[in-house]
Amino acid sequence: MYGLVDCNNFFVSCERVFNPALNGKPVVVLSNNDGCVIARSQEAKDLGIPMGEPVYKLRDLIKKENVIVFSSNYVLYGDMSDRVMKTLASFIQEIEIYSIDEAFLRMHEINELPQYGRHIVETTTKTTGIPVSLGIAPTKTLAKLANHFAKKYPGYKRVCIIDNEEKRTKALEITPVGEVWGVGRRTAKMLAGHGVLTAKDLTQKSRSWVRRQMTVTGERLWLELQGIPAVPDDNDPERKQICTSRSFGEPVKDFDTLMEAVANFAASCSRKLRKQQSRARTVLVFISSGGYKAQPHFHQSHVINMSFPTSDTSDIVITSRSALEKIYQEGIAFKRAGVIVSDLVQETDVVPDLFDTKDREKQKRLSKAIDQITKKNGDGIIKVATQGNGKNWVSKRQFTSRRFTTNLNEIIEVKVK
């Protein structure tokens, strides 16, 4: 059996952990540059605020209904996510982190699933302050459906288990096919044209028909809905990549400022690599103009394959600079940039290069010390000179909360009368 743990209204819940006065009030969190709504409390959903809606269209509603607005605080959210995942790992040895607020649990050896599942939910919520729901089923896709029911129907008390044919059939009958994990809008529209409106309808089609219409991905989905595991576990770092990118608060026109941003993205990727104890062989840098009216849309990227796998910040920053130099063009106002590291390997699988002139062990100890200092005192305490101060390219974040858990200067304050 697989379990899917999902943090409820995660970004909003993170804000509420450190500000309980937000409980029961409509709260929204905005995307980079305070552009669109990317998270909503249930109260905000009840007001009809849609996901992805540009905030400028909601100004009147926000003012009328006293909606509380936050800029996205990814440092806080990332640290809270780490706390949730570590708590889950204390219950289940095999955990697959699917996203910042979701994780699959392999629960094959658990006997008392209802009791143990409820224990996981209650303990995780109490320990982290983040409310979570748990769906349990024979496949990951069915676990996703079960999790949806766990959140939607209070009677489940945030734990829903699909463990027999009757429950599976009922779940498929009441689930629109467009809400099935992996079915996008276009696919749902295509399926509707063939009379497939629910998940149950899809399972009634033949396997060969599904493969013709939806390729091998759809065939795996069909098997999963039948209760047959077909989605592979995704714990192999060889198949992963790490991306850090951002839209700028103001257009960036000169190379040095753009390089500052790219250097910070590269440093972030390096920290993430070290956190998961892996190294990268490939670095990709991309830049985009964002399509200003005064100029045609510009988007370029460049990939560099390094001679050795690394998680060292200086290596990845230097490689990113070389990539940026290949694609930068003067006279263009850039709106977005990013760094992607890929072709990852575990640190334990790295074979030392006899021709490498760098002392990798010394560099590893230095990086570990820097990470420990950064964790204690916050990002930006120690950085390479190329990262600069970021004042000319950071995203607009007018409503950002404090980094309560990662910066000593921003810890929560308690006033005693």
ABEGO torsion letter per residue (X at the ends): XBBBBBBBGAAAAAAAAABAAABGBBBBBBBBGGABBABBBAAAAAAGBBBGBBAAAAAAAAAAAGBBBBBBBAAAAAAAAAAAAAAAAAABABBBBABAABBBBBAAABABAAAAAAAAAAAAAAAAGBBBBBBBBABAAAAAAAAAAAAABAAAGGBBBBABAAAAAAAAAABBAAABBGBBAAAAAAAAAAGBABAAAAAABBAAAAAAAAEAAAAAAAAAAAGBBABBBAABAAABBBBBBBBBABBBABAAAAAAAAAAAAAAAAAAAAAAGBBBABBBBBBBAGGBAABBBBBBBBBBBBABBBABAAAAAAAAAAAAAAABBBGBBBABBBBBBBGBBBAAABBBBAABABBAAAAAAAAAAAAAAAAAAEBGABBBAAAEAGAAABBBBAABBBBAAABAAABBBBBBX
